[in-house]
Amino acid sequence: MAKKFSFVKGLATGVVATAATVAGAVFAVKKTIIDPEEEKAAFIQENRKKAARRRVSH
């Protein structure tokens, strides 16, 4: 009986560790790839708005 409990405990620990690793990887990818792309797109959009305002004002 003690071996069965030990197996379940180890399995649960492994599942939690794997979930934490996957969550960390997703967070890292979001911070290094997705966020900079979104910031770049927002910057480009803002510059387009500024250029459109300049065209209208002249």
C-alpha distance matrix in Angstrom:
0.0 3.8 5.4 5.3 6.5 8.7 10.1 10.9 12.5 14.4 15.5 16.8 18.6 20.1 21.4 22.9 24.5 25.9 27.3 28.9 30.4 31.9 33.3 34.8 36.4 37.8 39.3 40.8 42.4 43.7 45.3 46.8 47.9 48.1 49.5 52.3 53.3 53.5 55.5 57.9 58.4 59.2 61.6 63.4 63.6 65.1 67.6 68.7 69.2 71.3 73.4 74.0 75.3 77.5 79.0 79.8 81.3 83.7
3.8 0.0 3.8 5.4 5.2 6.1 8.7 10.0 10.5 12.2 14.2 15.4 16.4 18.3 20.0 21.2 22.4 24.2 25.8 27.0 28.4 30.2 31.6 32.8 34.5 36.2 37.4 38.8 40.6 42.1 43.3 44.8 46.2 46.5 47.8 50.5 51.7 52.0 53.8 56.2 56.9 57.6 59.9 61.8 62.2 63.5 66.0 67.2 67.8 69.8 71.8 72.7 73.8 76.0 77.6 78.4 79.9 82.2
5.4 3.8 0.0 3.8 5.4 5.0 6.2 8.7 9.8 10.4 12.1 14.2 15.2 16.3 18.3 20.0 20.8 22.2 24.2 25.6 26.6 28.4 30.1 31.3 32.7 34.5 36.0 37.1 38.7 40.4 41.8 43.0 44.3 44.8 46.3 48.9 50.0 50.5 52.4 54.6 55.3 56.2 58.5 60.2 60.8 62.2 64.6 65.7 66.5 68.5 70.4 71.3 72.6 74.7 76.2 77.2 78.7 80.9
5.3 5.4 3.8 0.0 3.8 5.4 5.1 6.3 8.6 9.9 10.5 12.3 14.2 15.3 16.5 18.5 19.9 21.0 22.6 24.4 25.6 26.9 28.6 30.2 31.5 33.0 34.6 36.1 37.5 39.0 40.6 42.0 43.0 43.2 44.8 47.6 48.5 48.8 50.9 53.1 53.6 54.5 56.9 58.6 59.0 60.5 63.0 63.9 64.7 66.8 68.7 69.4 70.8 73.0 74.3 75.2 76.8 79.2
6.5 5.2 5.4 3.8 0.0 3.8 5.4 5.1 6.1 8.5 9.8 10.5 12.2 14.1 15.3 16.5 18.2 19.8 21.1 22.5 24.2 25.7 26.9 28.5 30.2 31.6 32.9 34.5 36.2 37.5 38.9 40.5 41.7 41.9 43.2 46.0 47.1 47.2 49.2 51.6 52.2 52.9 55.2 57.1 57.4 58.7 61.3 62.4 63.0 65.0 67.1 67.8 69.0 71.2 72.7 73.5 75.0 77.4
8.7 6.1 5.0 5.4 3.8 0.0 3.8 5.5 5.1 6.1 8.5 9.9 10.5 12.2 14.2 15.4 16.3 18.1 19.9 21.0 22.3 24.2 25.7 26.8 28.4 30.2 31.5 32.7 34.5 36.1 37.3 38.7 40.1 40.5 41.8 44.5 45.7 46.1 47.9 50.2 51.0 51.8 54.0 55.9 56.4 57.7 60.1 61.4 62.1 64.0 66.0 66.9 68.1 70.2 71.8 72.8 74.2 76.5
10.1 8.7 6.2 5.1 5.4 3.8 0.0 3.8 5.4 5.1 6.0 8.5 9.8 10.4 12.2 14.2 15.2 16.2 18.2 19.9 20.8 22.3 24.2 25.5 26.7 28.4 30.1 31.3 32.8 34.4 36.0 37.2 38.3 38.7 40.3 42.9 43.9 44.4 46.4 48.6 49.2 50.2 52.5 54.2 54.7 56.2 58.6 59.7 60.5 62.5 64.4 65.2 66.6 68.7 70.1 71.1 72.7 74.9
10.9 10.0 8.7 6.3 5.1 5.5 3.8 0.0 3.8 5.4 5.0 6.1 8.5 9.7 10.4 12.2 14.1 15.2 16.4 18.3 19.8 21.0 22.4 24.2 25.6 26.9 28.5 30.1 31.5 32.8 34.5 36.0 37.1 37.1 38.6 41.5 42.4 42.6 44.7 47.0 47.5 48.3 50.7 52.5 52.7 54.2 56.7 57.7 58.4 60.5 62.5 63.2 64.5 66.7 68.1 69.0 70.5 72.9
12.5 10.5 9.8 8.6 6.1 5.1 5.4 3.8 0.0 3.8 5.5 5.2 6.2 8.6 10.0 10.7 12.2 14.2 15.4 16.6 18.3 20.1 21.1 22.5 24.4 25.9 27.0 28.6 30.4 31.7 33.0 34.6 35.9 36.1 37.3 40.1 41.4 41.5 43.3 45.8 46.5 47.1 49.4 51.4 51.8 53.0 55.5 56.8 57.4 59.3 61.4 62.2 63.4 65.5 67.1 68.0 69.4 71.8
14.4 12.2 10.4 9.9 8.5 6.1 5.1 5.4 3.8 0.0 3.8 5.4 5.0 6.1 8.6 9.9 10.4 12.1 14.2 15.3 16.3 18.2 19.8 20.9 22.4 24.3 25.6 26.7 28.5 30.1 31.4 32.7 34.1 34.6 36.0 38.5 39.8 40.2 42.1 44.3 45.1 46.0 48.1 50.0 50.6 52.0 54.3 55.6 56.4 58.2 60.2 61.2 62.5 64.4 66.0 67.1 68.5 70.7
15.5 14.2 12.1 10.5 9.8 8.5 6.0 5.0 5.5 3.8 0.0 3.8 5.4 5.1 6.2 8.7 9.8 10.5 12.3 14.2 15.2 16.4 18.3 19.9 21.0 22.5 24.2 25.6 27.0 28.5 30.2 31.5 32.5 32.8 34.4 37.1 38.0 38.4 40.5 42.6 43.3 44.3 46.6 48.2 48.7 50.3 52.6 53.7 54.5 56.6 58.4 59.2 60.6 62.7 64.1 65.1 66.7 68.9
16.8 15.4 14.2 12.3 10.5 9.9 8.5 6.1 5.2 5.4 3.8 0.0 3.8 5.4 5.1 6.2 8.6 9.9 10.6 12.3 14.2 15.4 16.5 18.3 20.0 21.1 22.5 24.3 25.9 27.0 28.6 30.3 31.4 31.4 32.7 35.6 36.6 36.7 38.7 41.1 41.7 42.4 44.8 46.6 46.9 48.3 50.8 51.9 52.6 54.6 56.6 57.3 58.6 60.8 62.3 63.1 64.6 67.0
18.6 16.4 15.2 14.2 12.2 10.5 9.8 8.5 6.2 5.0 5.4 3.8 0.0 3.8 5.5 5.2 6.1 8.5 9.9 10.6 12.2 14.3 15.3 16.4 18.3 20.0 21.0 22.4 24.4 25.7 26.9 28.5 29.9 30.3 31.4 34.1 35.5 35.8 37.5 39.8 40.7 41.4 43.6 45.5 46.1 47.3 49.7 51.0 51.8 53.6 55.6 56.6 57.8 59.8 61.4 62.4 63.8 66.1
20.1 18.3 16.3 15.3 14.1 12.2 10.4 9.7 8.6 6.1 5.1 5.4 3.8 0.0 3.8 5.5 5.1 6.0 8.5 9.8 10.4 12.2 14.1 15.2 16.4 18.2 19.8 20.9 22.5 24.2 25.6 26.8 28.0 28.5 30.1 32.6 33.7 34.3 36.2 38.3 39.2 40.2 42.3 44.0 44.7 46.2 48.4 49.6 50.6 52.4 54.3 55.3 56.7 58.6 60.1 61.3 62.7 64.9
21.4 20.0 18.3 16.5 15.3 14.2 12.2 10.4 10.0 8.6 6.2 5.1 5.5 3.8 0.0 3.8 5.5 5.1 6.1 8.6 9.9 10.6 12.2 14.2 15.3 16.5 18.2 19.9 21.1 22.5 24.3 25.7 26.6 26.7 28.3 31.1 32.0 32.3 34.4 36.6 37.1 38.1 40.4 42.1 42.5 44.1 46.5 47.5 48.3 50.4 52.2 53.0 54.5 56.6 57.9 59.0 60.5 62.8
22.9 21.2 20.0 18.5 16.5 15.4 14.2 12.2 10.7 9.9 8.7 6.2 5.2 5.5 3.8 0.0 3.8 5.5 5.1 6.1 8.6 9.9 10.5 12.2 14.2 15.4 16.4 18.3 20.0 21.0 22.5 24.3 25.5 25.5 26.7 29.6 30.8 30.9 32.7 35.1 35.8 36.5 38.8 40.7 41.1 42.4 44.9 46.1 46.7 48.6 50.7 51.6 52.8 54.9 56.4 57.4 58.8 61.1
24.5 22.4 20.8 19.9 18.2 16.3 15.2 14.1 12.2 10.4 9.8 8.6 6.1 5.1 5.5 3.8 0.0 3.8 5.5 5.1 6.2 8.7 9.8 10.5 12.3 14.3 15.3 16.4 18.4 19.9 21.0 22.4 24.0 24.5 25.7 28.2 29.6 30.1 31.7 34.0 35.0 35.9 37.8 39.8 40.5 41.8 44.0 45.5 46.3 48.0 50.0 51.1 52.4 54.2 55.9 57.0 58.4 60.5
25.9 24.2 22.2 21.0 19.8 18.1 16.2 15.2 14.2 12.1 10.5 9.9 8.5 6.0 5.1 5.5 3.8 0.0 3.8 5.4 5.0 6.2 8.5 9.8 10.5 12.3 14.2 15.3 16.5 18.3 20.0 21.0 22.1 22.6 24.2 26.7 27.7 28.4 30.4 32.4 33.2 34.3 36.4 38.1 38.8 40.4 42.5 43.7 44.8 46.7 48.4 49.4 50.9 52.8 54.2 55.5 57.0 59.0
27.3 25.8 24.2 22.6 21.1 19.9 18.2 16.4 15.4 14.2 12.3 10.6 9.9 8.5 6.1 5.1 5.5 3.8 0.0 3.8 5.4 5.2 6.1 8.5 9.9 10.6 12.2 14.2 15.4 16.4 18.3 20.0 20.9 20.8 22.2 25.1 26.0 26.3 28.3 30.6 31.2 32.0 34.4 36.1 36.5 38.0 40.4 41.5 42.3 44.3 46.2 47.0 48.4 50.5 51.9 53.0 54.5 56.7
28.9 27.0 25.6 24.4 22.5 21.0 19.9 18.3 16.6 15.3 14.2 12.3 10.6 9.8 8.6 6.1 5.1 5.4 3.8 0.0 3.8 5.5 5.1 6.1 8.6 9.9 10.5 12.2 14.3 15.3 16.4 18.2 19.7 19.9 20.9 23.6 25.1 25.3 26.9 29.3 30.3 30.9 33.0 35.0 35.7 36.8 39.2 40.6 41.3 43.1 45.1 46.2 47.3 49.3 50.9 52.1 53.4 55.6
30.4 28.4 26.6 25.6 24.2 22.3 20.8 19.8 18.3 16.3 15.2 14.2 12.2 10.4 9.9 8.6 6.2 5.0 5.4 3.8 0.0 3.8 5.4 5.1 6.2 8.7 9.9 10.5 12.3 14.2 15.3 16.4 17.9 18.7 20.0 22.3 23.7 24.5 26.1 28.1 29.3 30.4 32.2 34.0 35.0 36.3 38.4 39.8 40.9 42.5 44.3 45.6 47.0 48.7 50.3 51.6 53.0 55.0
31.9 30.2 28.4 26.9 25.7 24.2 22.3 21.0 20.1 18.2 16.4 15.4 14.3 12.2 10.6 9.9 8.7 6.2 5.2 5.5 3.8 0.0 3.8 5.4 5.1 6.2 8.6 9.8 10.6 12.2 14.2 15.4 16.1 16.4 18.2 20.8 21.6 22.3 24.4 26.3 27.1 28.3 30.4 32.0 32.7 34.3 36.4 37.6 38.7 40.6 42.2 43.3 44.9 46.7 48.1 49.4 50.9 52.9
33.3 31.6 30.1 28.6 26.9 25.7 24.2 22.4 21.1 19.8 18.3 16.5 15.3 14.1 12.2 10.5 9.8 8.5 6.1 5.1 5.4 3.8 0.0 3.8 5.4 5.2 6.1 8.6 10.0 10.5 12.3 14.3 15.3 15.1 16.2 19.2 20.3 20.4 22.3 24.7 25.4 26.2 28.4 30.3 30.8 32.1 34.5 35.8 36.6 38.4 40.3 41.3 42.6 44.6 46.1 47.3 48.7 50.9
34.8 32.8 31.3 30.2 28.5 26.8 25.5 24.2 22.5 20.9 19.9 18.3 16.4 15.2 14.2 12.2 10.5 9.8 8.5 6.1 5.1 5.4 3.8 0.0 3.8 5.5 5.1 6.1 8.6 9.8 10.5 12.2 14.0 14.5 15.3 17.8 19.5 20.0 21.4 23.6 24.9 25.7 27.5 29.5 30.5 31.6 33.7 35.3 36.3 37.8 39.7 41.0 42.3 44.0 45.7 47.0 48.2 50.3
36.4 34.5 32.7 31.5 30.2 28.4 26.7 25.6 24.4 22.4 21.0 20.0 18.3 16.4 15.3 14.2 12.3 10.5 9.9 8.6 6.2 5.1 5.4 3.8 0.0 3.8 5.4 5.0 6.2 8.5 9.9 10.5 11.7 12.7 14.4 16.4 17.6 18.8 20.4 22.2 23.4 24.7 26.4 28.1 29.3 30.7 32.6 34.0 35.3 36.9 38.5 39.8 41.4 43.0 44.4 46.0 47.4 49.2
37.8 36.2 34.5 33.0 31.6 30.2 28.4 26.9 25.9 24.3 22.5 21.1 20.0 18.2 16.5 15.4 14.3 12.3 10.6 9.9 8.7 6.2 5.2 5.5 3.8 0.0 3.8 5.4 5.2 6.1 8.6 10.0 10.4 10.3 12.1 14.7 15.5 16.1 18.2 20.1 20.9 22.1 24.2 25.8 26.6 28.2 30.3 31.4 32.6 34.4 36.1 37.2 38.7 40.5 41.9 43.3 44.8 46.8
39.3 37.4 36.0 34.6 32.9 31.5 30.1 28.5 27.0 25.6 24.2 22.5 21.0 19.8 18.2 16.4 15.3 14.2 12.2 10.5 9.9 8.6 6.1 5.1 5.4 3.8 0.0 3.8 5.5 5.1 6.2 8.7 10.0 9.8 10.4 13.2 14.8 15.0 16.5 18.9 20.0 20.7 22.6 24.6 25.4 26.6 28.8 30.3 31.2 32.8 34.7 36.0 37.2 39.0 40.7 41.9 43.2 45.3
40.8 38.8 37.1 36.1 34.5 32.7 31.3 30.1 28.6 26.7 25.6 24.3 22.4 20.9 19.9 18.3 16.4 15.3 14.2 12.2 10.5 9.8 8.6 6.1 5.0 5.4 3.8 0.0 3.8 5.4 5.1 6.1 8.3 9.5 10.2 12.0 14.0 15.1 16.1 18.0 19.7 20.8 22.1 24.1 25.5 26.6 28.3 30.1 31.3 32.6 34.3 35.9 37.3 38.7 40.4 42.0 43.2 45.0
42.4 40.6 38.7 37.5 36.2 34.5 32.8 31.5 30.4 28.5 27.0 25.9 24.4 22.5 21.1 20.0 18.4 16.5 15.4 14.3 12.3 10.6 10.0 8.6 6.2 5.2 5.5 3.8 0.0 3.8 5.5 5.2 5.6 6.9 8.9 10.5 11.5 13.0 14.8 16.1 17.5 19.1 20.6 22.1 23.4 25.0 26.6 28.0 29.5 31.1 32.5 34.0 35.6 37.1 38.5 40.2 41.6 43.3
43.7 42.1 40.4 39.0 37.5 36.1 34.4 32.8 31.7 30.1 28.5 27.0 25.7 24.2 22.5 21.0 19.9 18.3 16.4 15.3 14.2 12.2 10.5 9.8 8.5 6.1 5.1 5.4 3.8 0.0 3.8 5.7 5.6 4.8 6.0 8.7 9.8 10.3 12.1 14.1 15.2 16.2 18.1 19.9 20.8 22.3 24.2 25.6 26.8 28.5 30.1 31.4 32.9 34.6 36.1 37.5 38.9 40.8
45.3 43.3 41.8 40.6 38.9 37.3 36.0 34.5 33.0 31.4 30.2 28.6 26.9 25.6 24.3 22.5 21.0 20.0 18.3 16.4 15.3 14.2 12.3 10.5 9.9 8.6 6.2 5.1 5.5 3.8 0.0 3.8 5.9 6.3 5.5 7.4 9.9 10.6 11.1 13.3 15.2 15.9 17.1 19.4 20.7 21.6 23.4 25.3 26.4 27.6 29.4 31.1 32.3 33.7 35.5 37.1 38.1 40.0
46.8 44.8 43.0 42.0 40.5 38.7 37.2 36.0 34.6 32.7 31.5 30.3 28.5 26.8 25.7 24.3 22.4 21.0 20.0 18.2 16.4 15.4 14.3 12.2 10.5 10.0 8.7 6.1 5.2 5.7 3.8 0.0 3.8 6.4 6.7 6.7 9.0 11.0 11.5 12.7 14.9 16.4 17.1 18.9 20.8 21.9 23.1 25.0 26.7 27.7 29.1 31.0 32.5 33.6 35.3 37.2 38.3 39.8
47.9 46.2 44.3 43.0 41.7 40.1 38.3 37.1 35.9 34.1 32.5 31.4 29.9 28.0 26.6 25.5 24.0 22.1 20.9 19.7 17.9 16.1 15.3 14.0 11.7 10.4 10.0 8.3 5.6 5.6 5.9 3.8 0.0 3.8 5.9 5.9 6.5 9.0 10.4 11.0 12.6 14.7 15.8 16.9 18.7 20.4 21.6 23.0 24.9 26.3 27.4 29.1 30.9 32.1 33.4 35.3 36.8 38.3
48.1 46.5 44.8 43.2 41.9 40.5 38.7 37.1 36.1 34.6 32.8 31.4 30.3 28.5 26.7 25.5 24.5 22.6 20.8 19.9 18.7 16.4 15.1 14.5 12.7 10.3 9.8 9.5 6.9 4.8 6.3 6.4 3.8 0.0 3.8 5.7 5.3 6.3 8.7 10.0 10.7 12.4 14.3 15.6 16.6 18.5 20.2 21.3 22.8 24.6 26.0 27.2 29.0 30.6 31.8 33.4 35.0 36.7
49.5 47.8 46.3 44.8 43.2 41.8 40.3 38.6 37.3 36.0 34.4 32.7 31.4 30.1 28.3 26.7 25.7 24.2 22.2 20.9 20.0 18.2 16.2 15.3 14.4 12.1 10.4 10.2 8.9 6.0 5.5 6.7 5.9 3.8 0.0 3.8 5.4 5.1 6.1 8.6 9.9 10.5 12.2 14.3 15.3 16.4 18.4 20.0 21.1 22.6 24.3 25.8 27.1 28.7 30.3 31.8 33.1 35.0
52.3 50.5 48.9 47.6 46.0 44.5 42.9 41.5 40.1 38.5 37.1 35.6 34.1 32.6 31.1 29.6 28.2 26.7 25.1 23.6 22.3 20.8 19.2 17.8 16.4 14.7 13.2 12.0 10.5 8.7 7.4 6.7 5.9 5.7 3.8 0.0 3.8 5.5 5.0 6.1 8.6 9.8 10.4 12.3 14.2 15.2 16.5 18.4 20.0 21.0 22.5 24.3 25.8 26.9 28.6 30.4 31.6 33.2
53.3 51.7 50.0 48.5 47.1 45.7 43.9 42.4 41.4 39.8 38.0 36.6 35.5 33.7 32.0 30.8 29.6 27.7 26.0 25.1 23.7 21.6 20.3 19.5 17.6 15.5 14.8 14.0 11.5 9.8 9.9 9.0 6.5 5.3 5.4 3.8 0.0 3.8 5.4 5.1 6.2 8.6 9.8 10.6 12.3 14.2 15.4 16.6 18.5 20.1 21.1 22.7 24.6 25.8 27.0 28.9 30.5 32.0
53.5 52.0 50.5 48.8 47.2 46.1 44.4 42.6 41.5 40.2 38.4 36.7 35.8 34.3 32.3 30.9 30.1 28.4 26.3 25.3 24.5 22.3 20.4 20.0 18.8 16.1 15.0 15.1 13.0 10.3 10.6 11.0 9.0 6.3 5.1 5.5 3.8 0.0 3.8 5.4 5.1 6.2 8.6 9.9 10.5 12.2 14.3 15.3 16.6 18.4 20.0 21.1 22.7 24.5 25.8 27.2 28.8 30.7
55.5 53.8 52.4 50.9 49.2 47.9 46.4 44.7 43.3 42.1 40.5 38.7 37.5 36.2 34.4 32.7 31.7 30.4 28.3 26.9 26.1 24.4 22.3 21.4 20.4 18.2 16.5 16.1 14.8 12.1 11.1 11.5 10.4 8.7 6.1 5.0 5.4 3.8 0.0 3.8 5.5 5.1 6.1 8.6 9.8 10.5 12.3 14.3 15.3 16.5 18.3 20.0 21.2 22.6 24.4 26.0 27.1 28.9
57.9 56.2 54.6 53.1 51.6 50.2 48.6 47.0 45.8 44.3 42.6 41.1 39.8 38.3 36.6 35.1 34.0 32.4 30.6 29.3 28.1 26.3 24.7 23.6 22.2 20.1 18.9 18.0 16.1 14.1 13.3 12.7 11.0 10.0 8.6 6.1 5.1 5.4 3.8 0.0 3.8 5.4 5.0 6.2 8.6 9.9 10.6 12.4 14.4 15.4 16.5 18.4 20.1 21.1 22.6 24.6 25.9 27.3
58.4 56.9 55.3 53.6 52.2 51.0 49.2 47.5 46.5 45.1 43.3 41.7 40.7 39.2 37.1 35.8 35.0 33.2 31.2 30.3 29.3 27.1 25.4 24.9 23.4 20.9 20.0 19.7 17.5 15.2 15.2 14.9 12.6 10.7 9.9 8.6 6.2 5.1 5.5 3.8 0.0 3.8 5.4 5.1 6.1 8.6 9.9 10.6 12.4 14.3 15.3 16.6 18.6 20.1 21.1 22.8 24.5 26.1
59.2 57.6 56.2 54.5 52.9 51.8 50.2 48.3 47.1 46.0 44.3 42.4 41.4 40.2 38.1 36.5 35.9 34.3 32.0 30.9 30.4 28.3 26.2 25.7 24.7 22.1 20.7 20.8 19.1 16.2 15.9 16.4 14.7 12.4 10.5 9.8 8.6 6.2 5.1 5.4 3.8 0.0 3.8 5.5 5.0 6.1 8.6 9.8 10.6 12.4 14.2 15.3 16.7 18.5 20.0 21.3 22.7 24.7
61.6 59.9 58.5 56.9 55.2 54.0 52.5 50.7 49.4 48.1 46.6 44.8 43.6 42.3 40.4 38.8 37.8 36.4 34.4 33.0 32.2 30.4 28.4 27.5 26.4 24.2 22.6 22.1 20.6 18.1 17.1 17.1 15.8 14.3 12.2 10.4 9.8 8.6 6.1 5.0 5.4 3.8 0.0 3.8 5.5 5.1 6.3 8.7 10.0 10.6 12.3 14.3 15.5 16.6 18.5 20.2 21.2 22.9
63.4 61.8 60.2 58.6 57.1 55.9 54.2 52.5 51.4 50.0 48.2 46.6 45.5 44.0 42.1 40.7 39.8 38.1 36.1 35.0 34.0 32.0 30.3 29.5 28.1 25.8 24.6 24.1 22.1 19.9 19.4 18.9 16.9 15.6 14.3 12.3 10.6 9.9 8.6 6.2 5.1 5.5 3.8 0.0 3.8 5.4 5.1 6.3 8.8 9.9 10.5 12.3 14.4 15.3 16.5 18.6 20.1 21.4
63.6 62.2 60.8 59.0 57.4 56.4 54.7 52.7 51.8 50.6 48.7 46.9 46.1 44.7 42.5 41.1 40.5 38.8 36.5 35.7 35.0 32.7 30.8 30.5 29.3 26.6 25.4 25.5 23.4 20.8 20.7 20.8 18.7 16.6 15.3 14.2 12.3 10.5 9.8 8.6 6.1 5.0 5.5 3.8 0.0 3.8 5.4 5.1 6.3 8.8 9.9 10.6 12.5 14.4 15.4 16.8 18.6 20.4
65.1 63.5 62.2 60.5 58.7 57.7 56.2 54.2 53.0 52.0 50.3 48.3 47.3 46.2 44.1 42.4 41.8 40.4 38.0 36.8 36.3 34.3 32.1 31.6 30.7 28.2 26.6 26.6 25.0 22.3 21.6 21.9 20.4 18.5 16.4 15.2 14.2 12.2 10.5 9.9 8.6 6.1 5.1 5.4 3.8 0.0 3.8 5.4 5.1 6.3 8.7 9.9 10.7 12.5 14.4 15.6 16.7 18.7
67.6 66.0 64.6 63.0 61.3 60.1 58.6 56.7 55.5 54.3 52.6 50.8 49.7 48.4 46.5 44.9 44.0 42.5 40.4 39.2 38.4 36.4 34.5 33.7 32.6 30.3 28.8 28.3 26.6 24.2 23.4 23.1 21.6 20.2 18.4 16.5 15.4 14.3 12.3 10.6 9.9 8.6 6.3 5.1 5.4 3.8 0.0 3.8 5.4 5.0 6.1 8.6 9.8 10.5 12.3 14.3 15.3 16.7
68.7 67.2 65.7 63.9 62.4 61.4 59.7 57.7 56.8 55.6 53.7 51.9 51.0 49.6 47.5 46.1 45.5 43.7 41.5 40.6 39.8 37.6 35.8 35.3 34.0 31.4 30.3 30.1 28.0 25.6 25.3 25.0 23.0 21.3 20.0 18.4 16.6 15.3 14.3 12.4 10.6 9.8 8.7 6.3 5.1 5.4 3.8 0.0 3.8 5.4 5.1 6.1 8.6 9.8 10.5 12.4 14.3 15.6
69.2 67.8 66.5 64.7 63.0 62.1 60.5 58.4 57.4 56.4 54.5 52.6 51.8 50.6 48.3 46.7 46.3 44.8 42.3 41.3 40.9 38.7 36.6 36.3 35.3 32.6 31.2 31.3 29.5 26.8 26.4 26.7 24.9 22.8 21.1 20.0 18.5 16.6 15.3 14.4 12.4 10.6 10.0 8.8 6.3 5.1 5.4 3.8 0.0 3.8 5.5 5.1 6.3 8.7 9.9 10.7 12.4 14.6
71.3 69.8 68.5 66.8 65.0 64.0 62.5 60.5 59.3 58.2 56.6 54.6 53.6 52.4 50.4 48.6 48.0 46.7 44.3 43.1 42.5 40.6 38.4 37.8 36.9 34.4 32.8 32.6 31.1 28.5 27.6 27.7 26.3 24.6 22.6 21.0 20.1 18.4 16.5 15.4 14.3 12.4 10.6 9.9 8.8 6.3 5.0 5.4 3.8 0.0 3.8 5.4 5.1 6.2 8.7 10.0 10.6 12.5
73.4 71.8 70.4 68.7 67.1 66.0 64.4 62.5 61.4 60.2 58.4 56.6 55.6 54.3 52.2 50.7 50.0 48.4 46.2 45.1 44.3 42.2 40.3 39.7 38.5 36.1 34.7 34.3 32.5 30.1 29.4 29.1 27.4 26.0 24.3 22.5 21.1 20.0 18.3 16.5 15.3 14.2 12.3 10.5 9.9 8.7 6.1 5.1 5.5 3.8 0.0 3.8 5.4 5.0 6.2 8.7 9.9 10.9
74.0 72.7 71.3 69.4 67.8 66.9 65.2 63.2 62.2 61.2 59.2 57.3 56.6 55.3 53.0 51.6 51.1 49.4 47.0 46.2 45.6 43.3 41.3 41.0 39.8 37.2 36.0 35.9 34.0 31.4 31.1 31.0 29.1 27.2 25.8 24.3 22.7 21.1 20.0 18.4 16.6 15.3 14.3 12.3 10.6 9.9 8.6 6.1 5.1 5.4 3.8 0.0 3.8 5.4 5.1 6.3 8.7 10.2
75.3 73.8 72.6 70.8 69.0 68.1 66.6 64.5 63.4 62.5 60.6 58.6 57.8 56.7 54.5 52.8 52.4 50.9 48.4 47.3 47.0 44.9 42.6 42.3 41.4 38.7 37.2 37.3 35.6 32.9 32.3 32.5 30.9 29.0 27.1 25.8 24.6 22.7 21.2 20.1 18.6 16.7 15.5 14.4 12.5 10.7 9.8 8.6 6.3 5.1 5.4 3.8 0.0 3.8 5.5 5.2 6.1 8.8
77.5 76.0 74.7 73.0 71.2 70.2 68.7 66.7 65.5 64.4 62.7 60.8 59.8 58.6 56.6 54.9 54.2 52.8 50.5 49.3 48.7 46.7 44.6 44.0 43.0 40.5 39.0 38.7 37.1 34.6 33.7 33.6 32.1 30.6 28.7 26.9 25.8 24.5 22.6 21.1 20.1 18.5 16.6 15.3 14.4 12.5 10.5 9.8 8.7 6.2 5.0 5.4 3.8 0.0 3.8 5.5 5.2 6.3
79.0 77.6 76.2 74.3 72.7 71.8 70.1 68.1 67.1 66.0 64.1 62.3 61.4 60.1 57.9 56.4 55.9 54.2 51.9 50.9 50.3 48.1 46.1 45.7 44.4 41.9 40.7 40.4 38.5 36.1 35.5 35.3 33.4 31.8 30.3 28.6 27.0 25.8 24.4 22.6 21.1 20.0 18.5 16.5 15.4 14.4 12.3 10.5 9.9 8.7 6.2 5.1 5.5 3.8 0.0 3.8 5.6 5.6
79.8 78.4 77.2 75.2 73.5 72.8 71.1 69.0 68.0 67.1 65.1 63.1 62.4 61.3 59.0 57.4 57.0 55.5 53.0 52.1 51.6 49.4 47.3 47.0 46.0 43.3 41.9 42.0 40.2 37.5 37.1 37.2 35.3 33.4 31.8 30.4 28.9 27.2 26.0 24.6 22.8 21.3 20.2 18.6 16.8 15.6 14.3 12.4 10.7 10.0 8.7 6.3 5.2 5.5 3.8 0.0 3.8 5.6
81.3 79.9 78.7 76.8 75.0 74.2 72.7 70.5 69.4 68.5 66.7 64.6 63.8 62.7 60.5 58.8 58.4 57.0 54.5 53.4 53.0 50.9 48.7 48.2 47.4 44.8 43.2 43.2 41.6 38.9 38.1 38.3 36.8 35.0 33.1 31.6 30.5 28.8 27.1 25.9 24.5 22.7 21.2 20.1 18.6 16.7 15.3 14.3 12.4 10.6 9.9 8.7 6.1 5.2 5.6 3.8 0.0 3.8
83.7 82.2 80.9 79.2 77.4 76.5 74.9 72.9 71.8 70.7 68.9 67.0 66.1 64.9 62.8 61.1 60.5 59.0 56.7 55.6 55.0 52.9 50.9 50.3 49.2 46.8 45.3 45.0 43.3 40.8 40.0 39.8 38.3 36.7 35.0 33.2 32.0 30.7 28.9 27.3 26.1 24.7 22.9 21.4 20.4 18.7 16.7 15.6 14.6 12.5 10.9 10.2 8.8 6.3 5.6 5.6 3.8 0.0
